[in-house]
């Protein structure tokens, strides 16, 4: 019995040491300062941030009263190719895409085409989910916006929803395809807020249903073009490609062991440099939650 306990203790110690080793090898961003006194103070922190490799490069702009008051870049847009970050570099927005998706819904609400308190089924009759009880409140447009729907998140499965060509995917069909895998609600709608990419994927389908346009076309015509955002889109246009920043993933990361099960790392990963994997150009299938560049 004592020998068995010693073996268990030995394996626990090994796991702790292995975990500590992996943690030490992973890139760690410095702690965010509570405040910065001036631009020099800010730049000191941002230089520390990019040196950590998490992220390896970034561009920063500050606008006040409609005027650019600060515009700078730090680190590398593509370190293996010795390309430094500059203010005009083009990056994947990923989850920040949810901002224009929400704006589009509010535009449709202002036009009287969407009511935030309507059930989702009014706009998507095929939207079928499993509620916690017979008396559960229905999921509304508002609960999707606020992440209070109870829909589960699509991570980590979403990591595998990628493609490498410039062809857009039909966003309504994507939701129809994946919803059955994630249609059991985790909690009563409206009872709390828990982040879920699926909320905004469904909102993208609502935008398509109400507007009669593809999600990407609606965002381009009603948000990007009126704002003059010619270097922002869902695929790399030639003018964007000239300023492309390469994607990265830490070698030691929660997602890294999942790559072989979800997609082909030999296609995704371009090369390794230190603690980072530098990636080939990749697109996400589900654009309303995470597709803008």
Helices and strands as residue ranges (DSSP letters): H 2-25, H 39-51, E 57-64, E 67-78, G 79-81, E 83-84, G 94-96, H 97-110, G 120-122, H 141-145, G 157-160, E 162-163, H 171-179, H 197-211, H 215-219, I 220-224, H 238-241, E 248-250, G 256-258, H 259-262, H 265-268, E 269-273, E 276-279, E 283-284, H 287-290
